[in-house]
Amino acid sequence: MKNALGTHILAEYYGCDADVLNDARKIERHLNDAAREAGATIVSSAFHTFNPHGVSGFVVIAESHLSIHTWPEYGYAAVDIFTCGETVNPWKAFDHLKKKLISAHYSTVEMKRGRLKVVGRELKYKPDAVAAVGR
């Protein structure tokens, strides 16, 4: 039995390329590629560019989500990578984004979510709600 339903990485990337952080298309591509790199199943995504700068967005995956908020003027991005189950490696997504955001340095916090000892039962199945979603 696993000891948690999921792993949640809170990542802060510093010293990033401002042009990358302000390009919603690149950010969306990088988050989707990070999800694939981690072995996740992408369900949908949405991204928004702010005026005068900055991007926020998320990628919904069958196993949970990835989200980002950027501050190009500070070279900073705040990222959440939350994955459930044992088939997805959130650290692969983290490494992919570190490279693509051209991050000079970073900090992370890893949280185990849904600790099963507290919940009192183990995960019996993997959700298959995305089986009908077209690729």
C-alpha positions, 0 to 999 in steps of 0.5 A, spaced: 500 500 500 502 507 498 502 512 504 499 517 500 494 519 494 499 524 491 505 528 491 504 536 490 511 539 488 511 547 490 516 550 485 519 557 485 523 558 479 528 564 479 532 568 474 528 565 468 528 568 461 523 574 461 521 573 454 519 566 455 515 568 462 511 573 458 509 568 452 503 564 453 504 560 447 511 558 450 508 557 457 502 552 455 507 548 450 512 547 456 507 545 461 504 540 456 510 537 454 512 537 462 506 533 463 507 528 457 515 528 460 512 526 467 508 520 464 501 524 465 495 524 461 493 531 459 485 532 459 485 540 457 489 546 458 487 554 459 492 560 459 491 567 460 496 573 458 496 579 463 497 586 461 502 589 461 506 582 462 505 575 466 502 569 464 497 564 468 495 557 466 494 550 468 494 543 465 488 538 467 491 531 467 487 525 469 492 524 475 491 532 477 494 538 475 500 543 473 499 550 474 503 556 473 503 564 474 509 568 471 512 575 473 517 576 467 519 583 470 522 579 476 524 573 472 520 569 477 515 563 476 511 560 481 509 552 479 504 547 482 505 540 480 500 535 483 500 528 481 496 522 484 498 515 483 504 511 482 505 512 474 507 519 474 513 522 476 512 529 478 520 531 478 520 529 471 515 535 470 519 539 474 526 538 471 523 539 464 520 546 466 527 548 470 530 547 463 525 550 459 524 557 463 532 557 463 531 558 471 538 560 474 536 557 481 529 554 484 526 552 491 521 546 492 517 544 497 514 536 496 508 535 500 504 528 500 497 529 499 491 525 502 496 521 507 492 514 507 494 512 514 490 518 516 484 517 510 484 510 513 484 506 506 488 505 500 486 507 493 482 501 490 482 504 483 485 509 478 479 514 475 478 512 468 474 519 467 478 521 461 477 515 457 472 518 452 477 524 451 479 525 444 487 526 443 
